[in-house]
Amino acid sequence: MGREALRTPKLPSWTLFLAVCAVGIGGTFQYGYNVSIINAPTQHIHRFLNETWTNRYHKALNPDLLTFLWSVIASVFSLGGLCGAVVGGSMAIRLGRKGALLMNNIIAMLASILMGISFPTGLFELLIAGRFLIGINSGVGICVQPLYLGEVAPKHLRGGMAMGSSIFLTGGILMGQIIGLRELLGEEMYWPLLLSSSCLPAFAQLLFLPWFPESPRYLLIDRGDELSCVKALKRFHGSSEYGREMEDIQRESFALDGVKAKKPWQLFTDRAVRWQLITVIVMTMGQQLSGINAIYFYATYVFEQAGISAEQIPYVTLGTGACECLTALTCGLLIDYVGRRYLIIGGYLLMTLWSIVLTFSLTYQELYPWVPYVSMTSIFAFILSFGLGPGGITNILIAELFIQSSRAAAYMIGGTISWISFFTIGMLFPFIVNRLKQYCFLVFLLECSSMAAFLFFVIPETKNKSFLAIKKEFHKLNFGRNKKETELYERRQLHDGF
């Protein structure tokens, strides 16, 4: 047993690795890419709005109205993401995980066309519509991709493979920062091309994903297609190794015994998933409200104080994107050794520490010449801690805490909470910073420490455990020590399945 634990996990086949890439390029990569690319052309879009308004109405655009229009362009992406999260789970159930991702690319193509023609047609409304549609695309992708990866991965590699979502998300952010540089598509004449370039990942997924199988769990448990499930498992795991995964899926299928996929509202009344659902809601809110947005807000100021020129700051900012990408890769390598519980709790504790350091260093930023470098180091350390903890682990745990009948609904709920939190922090954050200044990190310190405490007492370790075994871990929280009530509930669930 000791030697087996130390043995390096290997991918069963290249098909599995390539499937992760095919799913990721049009999934969470799109989310990261479209969050990132909107930053570079901010001033160019402001000029476009001014010129369009003047040409259309023959009067200058009011500064307050300009700010409002830009806020709509920036925030409508979150509204689209919320809509995408709401419909993503239903699409994954009706069309399958693979089918939902393929259909989602049509939305991305349409969004790219609308954003690309907004400038030549002089219609900023098309830019707003395009950002809304690409938000829907991102919301669906960030909901369905982790579902697919969590279901196709072998048990011993589930954490590392599911980290593909975070790796592609951070890769999208980094790629957006690179493409948005002045030397590439950051010049004023190229901003419509920059925004419409999101059609390229969509086209790549449409080209490559059809060559890979549907999720085996979906095929057997949701569709009842055992033959297709076996074929998919053989492609993913090899003809000699697929047996164990098939047994695991069959056990889960037998336990469900015909129970249909649940709707999101049904989870709120299901006592068997009460604490799993509470954990998902708390984790997704905690991830968005952890202070990572504050870090990026203060990054430019800290870099300026450290003596970096305004022209060089975009290139230094690339370091933050590269840092996130590097931590996602590192987390992917560590997760199946260290475990989910240690990484996510440790990540929040480290973020608590760096929030304290940043509060002091930003307060005394101008007192000593070396303090800005402490702030800069703390910024990168905070990003590293976020990537190793909540940034990488949250989506994986949502997949692992639920069995097949509840998983899609759980992602719909988690995605909805995440996008609402993302929108809320985007609206409230400027006011928090204006009022509290650098002391805003005391708020995030309290949030991160509270998250660490909650997860310590609630979340079990899920490494190398089947979905049914993880479900049993929560029985004590959901039902207490009342064994009779647990047995009655399980019998009722089996009866409802017939």
C-alpha positions in Angstrom: 0.0 0.0 0.0 2.8 2.4 0.8 4.5 1.9 -2.5 1.2 2.4 -4.4 0.6 5.7 -2.5 4.0 7.0 -3.6 3.6 5.8 -7.2 3.2 8.7 -9.7 -0.3 8.7 -11.1 -0.4 8.3 -14.9 -3.0 9.3 -17.5 -4.7 6.1 -18.8 -4.6 7.4 -22.4 -3.7 10.4 -24.5 -7.4 10.6 -25.5 -8.2 11.7 -21.9 -5.6 14.5 -22.0 -6.7 15.7 -25.4 -10.3 15.7 -24.3 -9.4 18.0 -21.4 -7.8 20.4 -23.8 -10.7 20.2 -26.3 -13.2 20.9 -23.5 -11.1 23.6 -21.8 -10.4 25.8 -24.9 -14.1 26.6 -25.4 -15.1 26.4 -21.8 -13.4 28.2 -18.9 -10.7 29.6 -21.2 -13.5 31.8 -22.8 -14.4 33.1 -19.3 -10.9 34.1 -18.4 -10.1 35.5 -21.9 -13.3 37.7 -22.0 -12.8 39.0 -18.4 -9.3 40.0 -19.4 -9.5 41.5 -22.9 -12.1 44.2 -21.9 -9.4 46.1 -19.8 -7.0 47.0 -22.7 -9.5 48.9 -25.0 -11.2 50.9 -22.2 -10.1 54.4 -23.4 -10.7 53.4 -27.1 -14.3 52.3 -26.3 -14.8 55.6 -24.4 -13.8 57.5 -27.6 -16.1 55.3 -29.7 -19.0 56.0 -27.4 -18.3 59.8 -27.5 -18.0 59.9 -31.3 -21.0 57.7 -31.9 -23.2 59.7 -29.6 -22.0 63.0 -31.2 -22.6 61.8 -34.7 -26.1 60.4 -33.8 -27.5 63.2 -31.7 -25.2 66.1 -32.7 -24.3 66.9 -29.1 -21.5 65.8 -26.7 -22.0 62.8 -24.5 -22.6 63.7 -20.9 -19.7 62.4 -18.7 -22.1 60.8 -16.3 -23.9 59.0 -19.1 -20.5 57.9 -20.6 -19.7 56.3 -17.2 -23.1 54.7 -17.1 -22.7 53.3 -20.7 -19.3 51.9 -19.9 -20.6 50.4 -16.7 -23.3 48.7 -18.7 -20.8 47.3 -21.2 -18.6 46.0 -18.4 -21.3 44.6 -16.1 -23.7 43.1 -18.7 -21.1 40.3 -19.1 -21.9 39.3 -15.5 -25.7 39.4 -16.2 -25.1 37.2 -19.2 -22.9 34.8 -17.1 -25.8 34.6 -14.6 -28.2 33.6 -17.4 -25.7 31.1 -18.7 -25.3 29.5 -15.2 -29.1 29.2 -14.9 -29.5 27.4 -18.3 -26.2 25.6 -18.3 -27.3 22.7 -16.1 -30.5 22.1 -18.1 -28.5 22.1 -21.3 -26.1 19.6 -19.8 -29.0 17.3 -18.9 -30.9 17.6 -22.2 -28.1 17.8 -24.7 -25.4 16.0 -22.7 -22.2 17.6 -21.4 -20.5 17.5 -24.8 -23.6 18.6 -26.7 -24.1 21.6 -24.4 -20.5 22.7 -24.9 -20.8 22.4 -28.7 -24.1 24.3 -28.8 -22.6 27.0 -26.6 -20.0 27.9 -29.2 -22.8 29.1 -31.5 -23.5 31.8 -28.9 -19.8 32.8 -28.8 -19.7 33.0 -32.6 -22.8 35.3 -32.7 -21.3 37.4 -29.8 -18.0 37.9 -31.7 -19.9 39.0 -34.9 -21.9 41.6 -33.0 -18.9 43.0 -31.2 -16.8 43.1 -34.4 -19.4 45.0 -36.4 -20.3 47.5 -33.7 -17.5 49.9 -34.7 -18.1 50.0 -38.5 -21.8 50.2 -38.1 -21.6 52.9 -35.3 -24.0 51.0 -33.1 -22.7 50.6 -29.5 -25.9 48.7 -28.7 -24.3 45.8 -30.7 -21.3 45.9 -28.3 -23.6 45.6 -25.3 -25.5 42.7 -26.9 -22.3 41.0 -27.8 -20.9 41.3 -24.3 -24.2 39.9 -22.9 -24.0 36.9 -25.3 -20.4 36.2 -24.5 -21.3 36.3 -20.8 -24.0 33.6 -21.5 -21.3 31.6 -23.3 -18.9 32.0 -20.3 -21.7 31.1 -17.8 -22.6 27.9 -19.6 -18.9 26.9 -20.1 -17.9 27.5 -16.5 -20.9 25.3 -15.4 -20.7 22.4 -17.9 -16.9 22.0 -18.3 -16.2 21.0 -14.7 -19.2 18.6 -14.9 -17.6 16.8 -17.9 -14.1 16.7 -16.5 -15.3 15.4 -13.1 -17.2 12.6 -14.8 -14.6 11.4 -17.3 -11.7 11.4 -14.8 -10.5 8.2 -13.1 -10.9 8.4 -9.3 -7.1 8.7 -8.6 -6.7 11.6 -11.1 -10.1 13.4 -10.6 -8.6 16.3 -8.7 -5.7 16.9 -11.2 -7.9 16.6 -14.2 -10.7 18.8 -12.7 -8.0 21.4 -12.2 -8.1 21.7 -16.0 -10.9 24.2 -15.5 -8.7 26.5 -13.4 -5.7 26.0 -15.7 -7.7 27.1 -18.8 -9.4 29.9 -16.9 -6.1 31.4 -15.8 -4.6 30.7 -19.2 -7.4 32.7 -20.7 -6.7 35.6 -18.4 -3.0 35.5 -19.3 -3.7 35.2 -23.1 -6.1 38.1 -22.9 -3.4 40.3 -21.2 -0.9 39.3 -23.9 -3.2 39.9 -26.9 -4.3 43.2 -25.4 -0.7 44.6 -25.4 0.0 47.6 -27.7 2.3 45.5 -29.9 -0.6 43.1 -30.7 -4.3 44.1 -30.7 -4.0 46.9 -28.0 -3.9 49.8 -30.5 -7.1 51.8 -31.1 -7.8 50.6 -34.6 -7.7 47.0 -33.5 -10.1 47.0 -30.5 -13.1 45.5 -32.5 -10.8 42.6 -33.6 -9.6 42.2 -30.0 -13.2 41.8 -28.7 -14.3 39.6 -31.6 -11.2 37.3 -31.2 -13.2 35.2 -28.8 -14.6 33.4 -31.9 -11.2 31.6 -32.3 -11.5 29.4 -29.1 -15.1 28.7 -30.1 -14.1 27.6 -33.6 -11.3 25.4 -32.1 -13.7 23.6 -29.9 -16.2 23.0 -32.7 -13.3 21.6 -34.7 -11.9 19.2 -32.1 -14.5 18.3 -29.4 -16.7 16.2 -31.8 -13.9 13.6 -32.0 -14.1 12.8 -28.3 -16.8 10.7 -26.5 -19.6 12.0 -24.3 -19.3 11.6 -20.5 -19.6 7.9 -19.7 -21.5 8.6 -16.4 -24.0 10.7 -18.4 -24.4 7.9 -21.0 -25.1 5.2 -18.5 -26.9 6.9 -15.6 -28.8 9.6 -17.5 -29.3 7.9 -20.9 -29.2 4.3 -19.9 -26.9 3.6 -22.9 -24.5 0.9 -21.5 -22.9 0.1 -24.9 -21.9 3.7 -25.6 -20.7 4.0 -22.0 -18.4 1.0 -22.4 -17.0 2.4 -25.7 -16.4 5.8 -24.1 -14.6 4.2 -21.1 -12.4 2.1 -23.3 -11.3 5.2 -25.3 -10.7 7.2 -22.1 -9.1 4.5 -19.9 -8.0 1.8 -22.2 -9.4 -1.7 -22.9 -7.6 -3.2 -19.9 -8.2 -0.5 -17.3 -11.8 0.6 -17.9 -13.4 -2.2 -15.7 -12.9 -0.5 -12.4 -14.4 2.8 -13.6 -17.4 0.8 -15.1 -18.0 -0.9 -11.7 -17.9 2.5 -9.9 -20.5 4.0 -12.4 -22.7 0.9 -12.1 -22.7 1.1 -8.3 -23.8 4.7 -8.5 -26.4 3.8 -11.2 -27.7 1.0 -9.0 -27.9 3.3 -5.9 -29.9 5.9 -7.9 -32.0 3.1 -9.5 -33.8 5.2 -12.1 -33.9 8.5 -10.1 -34.1 11.3 -12.6 -31.8 14.4 -12.6 -33.1 16.8 -10.0 -34.0 20.5 -10.5 -32.2 23.2 -8.5 -35.2 24.0 -6.3 -35.5 20.3 -5.4 -32.1 20.4 -3.8 -33.3 23.0 -1.3 -35.9 20.6 0.1 -33.7 17.5 0.0 -32.3 16.8 3.5 -29.7 14.3 2.1 -27.8 17.2 0.4 -28.5 20.0 2.9 -24.9 20.5 4.1 -23.4 19.8 0.7 -25.6 22.7 -0.7 -24.7 25.0 2.2 -21.1 24.3 1.6 -21.4 25.1 -2.2 -23.2 28.4 -1.5 -20.6 29.4 1.1 -17.6 28.3 -1.0 -18.8 30.1 -4.2 -19.6 33.3 -2.3 -16.3 33.1 -0.4 -14.3 32.7 -3.6 -15.7 35.8 -5.1 -15.6 37.9 -1.9 -12.1 36.8 -0.9 -10.4 40.1 -1.9 -8.8 39.0 -5.2 -10.5 41.9 -6.9 -9.0 44.3 -4.4 -5.5 42.8 -5.2 -5.9 43.7 -8.9 -7.3 47.1 -8.0 -4.3 48.0 -5.9 -1.7 46.3 -8.2 -1.2 49.4 -10.5 -0.8 51.7 -7.5 1.7 49.5 -5.8 3.7 49.0 -9.0 3.8 52.8 -9.5 5.0 53.3 -5.9 7.8 50.7 -6.5 9.1 53.0 -9.3 7.8 51.2 -12.3 6.8 53.6 -15.2 3.2 53.8 -16.5 4.4 52.4 -19.8 5.9 49.3 -18.2 3.0 48.5 -15.8 1.0 46.5 -18.4 4.0 44.2 -18.9 4.5 43.8 -15.1 0.7 43.1 -14.8 1.4 40.1 -17.1 3.3 38.8 -14.1 0.1 38.6 -12.1 -1.6 36.6 -14.9 1.4 34.3 -15.2 1.4 33.9 -11.4 -2.2 32.7 -11.5 -1.5 30.3 -14.3 1.5 28.9 -12.6 -0.4 28.3 -9.3 -3.2 26.5 -11.2 -0.6 24.2 -12.8 1.1 23.7 -9.4 -2.3 23.0 -7.7 -3.1 20.5 -10.5 0.1 18.6 -9.6 -0.4 18.7 -5.8 -4.1 18.2 -5.4 -4.1 14.3 -5.7 -1.1 14.1 -3.3 -2.0 16.8 -0.6 -5.8 16.6 -0.9 -8.5 19.2 -1.4 -9.2 19.9 2.3 -5.6 21.0 3.1 -5.2 23.1 0.0 -8.4 25.1 0.3 -8.1 25.7 4.0 -4.4 26.5 3.8 -5.1 28.9 0.9 -7.6 30.9 2.9 -5.3 31.0 5.9 -2.4 32.3 3.8 -4.7 34.9 2.2 -5.6 36.0 5.8 -1.9 36.4 6.6 -1.2 38.5 3.4 -4.3 40.7 4.1 -2.7 41.7 7.4 0.7 42.3 5.7 -1.0 44.4 2.9 -3.0 46.5 5.4 0.2 47.5 7.2 2.4 47.9 4.1 -0.2 50.1 2.2 -0.7 52.2 5.3 3.0 52.9 5.6 3.7 52.8 1.8 5.4 56.2 1.7 7.2 56.0 5.0 10.2 53.8 3.9 11.5 53.2 0.4 11.5 49.4 0.8 7.8 49.2 1.9 6.4 49.3 -1.7 8.4 46.1 -2.4 6.8 44.4 0.6 3.4 45.4 -0.9 4.4 44.1 -4.3 5.6 40.8 -2.8 2.4 40.5 -0.8 0.3 41.0 -4.0 2.0 38.1 -5.8 1.9 36.0 -2.6 -1.9 36.7 -2.2 -2.5 35.6 -5.9 -0.4 32.4 -5.3 -2.4 31.6 -2.2 -5.7 32.2 -4.0 -4.7 30.0 -6.9 -3.5 27.1 -4.7 -6.6 27.3 -2.5 -10.1 28.7 -3.4 -9.3 29.6 -7.0 -8.5 26.0 -7.9 -10.4 23.8 -5.5 -13.9 25.3 -5.3 -15.2 24.0 -8.6 -13.7 20.5 -8.0 -15.5 20.2 -4.7 -18.9 21.1 -6.3 -18.4 18.1 -8.6 -17.3 15.7 -5.8 -19.9 16.6 -3.1 -22.9 15.5 -5.2 -23.9 12.3 -7.0 -25.0 12.2 -10.6 -28.7 13.0 -10.1 -27.9 16.2 -8.2 -24.6 17.4 -9.8 -25.9 19.4 -12.7 -28.4 21.2 -10.4 -25.7 21.9 -7.9 -23.6 23.5 -10.6 -26.5 25.7 -11.6 -26.9 26.9 -8.0 -23.2 27.4 -7.5 -22.8 29.2 -10.8 -25.8 31.5 -10.0 -24.4 32.4 -6.6 -20.9 32.9 -8.1 -22.2 35.3 -10.8 -24.4 37.2 -8.4 -21.4 37.6 -6.0 -19.2 38.6 -9.0 -21.7 41.3 -10.0 -22.3 42.5 -6.4 -18.6 42.9 -5.6 -18.1 44.7 -9.0 -20.8 47.2 -8.0 -19.9 47.6 -4.3 -16.1 47.4 -4.5 -15.4 51.0 -5.6 -17.5 52.3 -2.7 -15.7 50.0 -0.2 -12.3 51.2 -1.4 -13.3 54.9 -1.4 -14.6 54.6 2.2 -12.0 52.2 3.7 -9.0 52.7 1.5 -6.3 50.2 2.3 -8.3 49.1 5.4 -10.7 47.2 3.0 -8.3 44.3 3.4 -9.5 44.0 7.0 -12.9 43.1 5.6 -11.3 40.4 3.4 -9.2 39.2 6.4 -12.3 38.5 8.3 -14.0 36.8 5.3 -10.9 34.6 4.6 -10.5 33.5 8.2 -14.2 32.8 8.5 -14.1 30.6 5.4 -11.1 28.7 6.7 -13.0 28.0 10.0 -16.2 26.9 8.2 -14.4 24.6 5.9 -12.3 23.1 8.7 -15.5 22.0 10.6 -17.6 21.0 7.6 -15.7 19.8 4.6 -14.3 16.2 4.6 -11.3 15.0 2.5 -12.6 13.8 -0.9 -9.3 12.5 -2.3 -9.5 9.0 -3.9 -13.1 8.5 -2.7 -16.1 7.5 -4.8 -19.0 9.9 -5.1 -21.1 7.5 -3.0 -18.5 7.4 -0.3 -18.4 11.2 -0.2 -22.1 11.3 0.1 -21.9 9.0 3.2 -19.4 11.3 4.8 -22.1 14.0 4.9 -24.8 11.7 6.4 -23.8 12.5 9.9 -24.2 16.3 9.3 -27.4 15.9 7.3 -29.1 13.3 9.7 -27.1 13.4 12.9 -26.5 10.0 14.5 -30.1 8.9 13.9 -29.5 5.7 11.9 -33.2 4.8 11.6 -33.9 8.1 10.0 -31.1 7.6 7.5 -32.3 4.2 6.6 -35.9 5.4 6.2 -34.7 8.2 3.9 -32.7 5.9 1.7 -35.7 3.5 1.4 -37.9 6.5 0.4 -35.4 7.5 -2.2 -35.3 4.0 -3.7 -39.1 3.9 -3.6 -39.4 7.3 -5.4 -37.1 6.0 -8.1 -39.6 3.3 -9.3 
